[in-house]
Amino acid sequence: MSGLPPVLDARGLELVGHTDLGGKGDGMQIMRNGDVVYVGHMGDFGVGTSVVDITDVSQPRVVRQIAVPKGTH
């Protein structure tokens, strides 16, 4: 697959798609529900949760990023 980042250590896994989460790729927890993935963030980007459409797993698409309220972690 061209355009994907290099795989450093697969150990039985296959890279099928990639998103940089709109430049906010500090995801710490990933939860899947059908064709939607919810990514919980922990960084300083101001995003608490990204919602990603994985209907086409080779081209995941960020559909929403929910901001973190000020003064929260």
Secondary structure, 3 states (H helix, E strand, C coil): CCCCCCCCCCCCCCCCCCCCHHHCCCEEEEEEECCEEEEEECCCCCEEEEEEECCCCCCCEEEEEEECCCCCC
